[in-house]
């Protein structure tokens, strides 16, 4: 019997909940166990239904989605759904699983569901294709913000509990660890080259074997990253080098 993922919809707009139902109907492993139109009702249903995943609107009468999460002792996985992109940083700060901007694209919905399901059970879904993975990353460093395409980010570099992203001429610092970020990246596109680095394979320009049995990668911008012998085997399996 196919395993299912129990899903709760919380949105004050009836049409928005109906649209979520329509999008989710194409995923047979999803079991919609209930709906709520406000934060108070949503909290009650989370307590009684114990869903695996909640699709949660941000702006609702009687309290926002963030207010609701703050009032819960323990929360299931949450995917925020909103018409605005300005809440993306706050969503990541409360460890939301994903952030879908309305109108929600079927491919983005599918990617979010696939990653969430992968954490709960295996062998239910085929592997997500790179085209279905999240395509943009929200980054805030000081007063500056970017919504950058992942394809444009050539490298992530760990700096303690922070991670520096390299794209175009920018190198902003993100308040997230490299390991936290790695969980949200497509492993077919982004390779954990070392304890400190994740590189975009599309930006690797040169690969050379080194004396230690590992590899030295050179990116298009000239950055050089050393890959250990253990990680080199994984790199070869991904790239046929």
Secondary structure per residue as TSV (DSSP state, phi and psi in degrees):
chain	resnum	aa	ss	phi	psi
A	1	X	-	360.0	137.4
A	2	X	-	-68.8	132.7
A	3	X	-	-70.1	150.5
A	4	X	-	-122.6	160.1
A	5	X	E	-117.0	120.7
A	6	X	E	-82.1	123.7
A	7	X	E	-122.9	137.2
A	8	X	E	-117.2	135.9
A	9	X	E	-106.1	125.2
A	10	X	E	-126.3	108.8
A	11	X	-	-160.0	135.4
A	12	X	S	-75.4	-12.2
A	13	X	-	-99.0	122.7
A	14	X	H	-60.8	-40.2
A	15	X	H	-66.8	-33.4
A	16	X	H	-66.7	-39.8
A	17	X	H	-67.0	-37.5
A	18	X	H	-65.0	-36.6
A	19	X	H	-68.2	-38.6
A	20	X	H	-62.4	-42.3
A	21	X	H	-60.5	-41.4
A	22	X	H	-63.0	-45.0
A	23	X	H	-67.1	-38.3
A	24	X	H	-76.5	-18.9
A	25	X	T	-64.2	-20.7
A	26	X	T	-84.6	0.1
A	27	X	-	-114.9	97.7
A	28	X	T	-64.6	-18.3
A	29	X	T	-84.4	-2.3
A	30	X	E	-93.1	127.6
A	31	X	E	-117.5	106.1
A	32	X	E	-77.3	111.2
A	33	X	E	-94.9	-11.4
A	34	X	E	178.2	172.8
A	35	X	E	-136.3	154.1
A	36	X	E	-144.2	147.9
A	37	X	S	-107.3	0.3
A	38	X	S	-157.8	171.2
A	39	X	H	-65.5	-41.6
A	40	X	H	-62.2	-47.2
A	41	X	H	-64.3	-38.3
A	42	X	H	-61.3	-41.8
A	43	X	H	-63.3	-41.0
A	44	X	H	-63.1	-42.5
A	45	X	H	-71.1	-33.6
A	46	X	H	-62.5	-41.7
A	47	X	H	-66.8	-38.3
A	48	X	H	-88.5	-37.4
A	49	X	H	-91.1	-24.3
A	50	X	-	49.7	60.9
A	51	X	-	-70.3	158.5
A	52	X	S	-80.9	-30.5
A	53	X	E	-145.0	139.1
A	54	X	E	-121.6	128.3
A	55	X	E	-91.7	117.7
A	56	X	E	-125.4	123.7
A	57	X	E	-74.0	157.2
A	58	X	S	-89.0	-56.0
A	59	X	-	-92.4	114.8
A	60	X	-	-143.4	152.8
A	61	X	T	-66.2	141.4
A	62	X	T	83.2	6.2
A	63	X	S	138.9	140.8
A	64	X	-	-79.1	169.9
A	65	X	H	-60.2	-34.0
A	66	X	H	-68.6	-39.2
A	67	X	H	-60.4	-40.9
A	68	X	H	-63.1	-45.5
A	69	X	H	-63.8	-38.0
A	70	X	H	-65.2	-26.8
A	71	X	H	-86.2	-10.9
A	72	X	-	-86.5	138.5
A	73	X	S	-69.8	-39.4
A	74	X	S	-144.5	138.8
A	75	X	-	-124.2	148.0
A	76	X	-	-73.7	-178.6
A	77	X	E	-61.1	141.4
A	78	X	E	-127.4	131.9
A	79	X	E	-114.8	115.4
A	80	X	E	-76.5	142.0
A	81	X	E	-128.5	121.8
A	82	X	E	-155.9	158.5
A	83	X	S	-83.7	-4.8
A	84	X	-	-116.2	144.1
A	85	X	S	-92.9	-7.8
A	86	X	T	-71.6	-12.3
A	87	X	T	-94.0	1.2
A	88	X	H	-59.5	-45.5
A	89	X	H	-61.2	-45.6
A	90	X	H	-62.3	-36.4
A	91	X	H	-62.4	-43.7
A	92	X	H	-67.2	-32.8
A	93	X	H	-66.6	-27.6
A	94	X	T	-97.4	17.7
A	95	X	T	60.9	37.6
A	96	X	-	-60.7	145.8
A	97	X	S	-69.3	-37.7
A	98	X	E	-159.8	173.0
A	99	X	E	-140.6	108.1
A	100	X	E	-107.2	124.7
A	101	X	E	-93.1	131.3
A	102	X	S	-74.6	145.0
A	103	X	S	-69.6	132.1
A	104	X	-	-74.8	129.9
A	105	X	-	-82.9	135.5
A	106	X	H	-54.0	-38.5
A	107	X	H	-64.9	-39.2
A	108	X	H	-67.8	-39.6
A	109	X	H	-61.2	-46.5
A	110	X	H	-61.0	-41.5
A	111	X	H	-64.3	-43.4
A	112	X	H	-63.3	-43.8
A	113	X	H	-65.2	-40.3
A	114	X	H	-62.8	-43.1
A	115	X	H	-69.5	-38.0
A	116	X	H	-67.2	-43.7
A	117	X	H	-63.8	-35.4
A	118	X	H	-62.6	-27.7
A	119	X	H	-76.9	-21.2
A	120	X	H	-99.1	-39.0
A	121	X	-	-157.0	154.6
A	122	X	S	-108.7	176.2
A	123	X	S	60.8	11.4
A	124	X	S	-92.0	-36.2
A	125	X	S	-121.2	149.3
A	126	X	-	-69.5	156.5
A	127	X	-	-60.6	141.9
A	128	X	-	-67.6	140.6
A	129	X	-	-83.3	154.4
A	130	X	G	-54.9	-33.7
A	131	X	G	-65.6	-22.2
A	132	X	G	-93.6	-4.6
A	133	X	S	-79.1	161.9
A	134	X	-	-52.3	137.5
A	135	X	-	-103.1	-17.0
A	136	X	E	-134.0	157.7
A	137	X	E	-130.3	132.2
A	138	X	E	-89.5	126.6
A	139	X	E	-128.8	132.0
A	140	X	E	-126.6	125.4
A	141	X	E	-132.5	106.6
A	142	X	T	66.1	-125.7
A	143	X	T	-92.4	-3.9
A	144	X	E	-99.3	142.8
A	145	X	E	-131.4	147.7
A	146	X	E	-135.8	144.6
A	147	X	E	-115.2	91.2
A	148	X	E	-104.7	139.6
A	149	X	E	-67.2	134.4
A	150	X	G	-59.9	-32.9
A	151	X	G	-61.6	-21.4
A	152	X	G	-90.9	-7.5
A	153	X	E	-90.8	117.4
A	154	X	E	-87.8	-24.8
A	155	X	E	-162.5	147.7
A	156	X	E	-115.9	137.7
A	157	X	E	-129.3	128.4
A	158	X	E	-74.8	136.6
A	159	X	E	-135.3	77.0
A	160	X	T	70.7	-124.3
A	161	X	T	-85.1	5.0
A	162	X	E	-112.1	164.3
A	163	X	E	-136.1	132.2
A	164	X	E	-96.7	130.8
A	165	X	E	-103.5	136.6
A	166	X	E	-112.7	116.3
A	167	X	E	-153.7	143.4
A	168	X	T	47.7	-126.8
A	169	X	T	-101.5	12.1
A	170	X	B	-102.3	150.4
A	171	X	-	-142.5	57.2
A	172	X	-	-70.1	156.9
A	173	X	E	-104.4	130.5
A	174	X	E	-107.6	141.3
A	175	X	S	-84.0	64.4
A	176	X	S	-153.0	143.7
A	177	X	-	-76.2	160.8
A	178	X	H	-63.6	-36.4
A	179	X	H	-67.0	-40.5
A	180	X	H	-62.1	-41.8
A	181	X	H	-67.9	-38.9
A	182	X	H	-57.8	-34.6
A	183	X	T	-63.0	-24.0
A	184	X	T	-97.9	-0.1
A	185	X	S	-102.4	150.7
A	186	X	-	-74.5	115.6
A	187	X	T	-67.5	-13.5
A	188	X	T	-80.2	-16.7
A	189	X	T	-110.8	-33.9
A	190	X	E	-117.1	121.1
A	191	X	E	-106.9	128.3
A	192	X	E	-77.6	92.8
A	193	X	-	-75.9	-28.9
A	194	X	S	-160.1	179.7
A	195	X	S	-60.0	-28.0
A	196	X	S	-105.0	-11.9
A	197	X	E	-131.6	140.8
A	198	X	E	-122.6	127.3
A	199	X	E	-115.5	146.2
A	200	X	E	-79.8	116.6
A	201	X	G	-60.2	-25.0
A	202	X	G	-68.6	-15.1
A	203	X	G	-102.3	0.0
A	204	X	E	-76.0	119.2
A	205	X	E	-101.8	-28.7
A	206	X	E	-146.6	138.5
A	207	X	E	-130.5	126.9
A	208	X	E	-133.8	134.4
A	209	X	E	-71.5	139.9
A	210	X	-	-109.9	174.0
A	211	X	T	-67.6	-19.8
A	212	X	T	-85.5	0.6
A	213	X	S	89.2	2.0
A	214	X	S	-100.3	-154.5
A	215	X	E	-133.3	152.2
A	216	X	E	-114.1	118.8
A	217	X	E	-99.9	139.3
A	218	X	E	-118.9	124.9
A	219	X	E	-88.8	169.9
A	220	X	T	-60.1	-29.8
A	221	X	T	-84.5	2.6
A	222	X	S	95.0	-7.2
A	223	X	-	-63.8	139.9
A	224	X	E	-116.2	129.5
A	225	X	E	-124.7	129.4
A	226	X	E	-92.2	133.6
A	227	X	E	-112.0	128.1
A	228	X	-	-67.6	166.5
A	229	X	H	-59.1	-42.0
A	230	X	H	-64.1	-44.5
A	231	X	H	-75.4	-23.8
A	232	X	H	-62.8	-36.3
A	233	X	H	-62.8	-40.0
A	234	X	H	-66.9	-40.1
A	235	X	H	-60.8	-43.2
A	236	X	H	-64.2	-37.0
A	237	X	H	-69.2	-28.7
A	238	X	H	-80.8	-32.4
A	239	X	H	-115.1	-6.5
A	240	X	-	61.0	28.5
A	241	X	-	-72.8	360.0
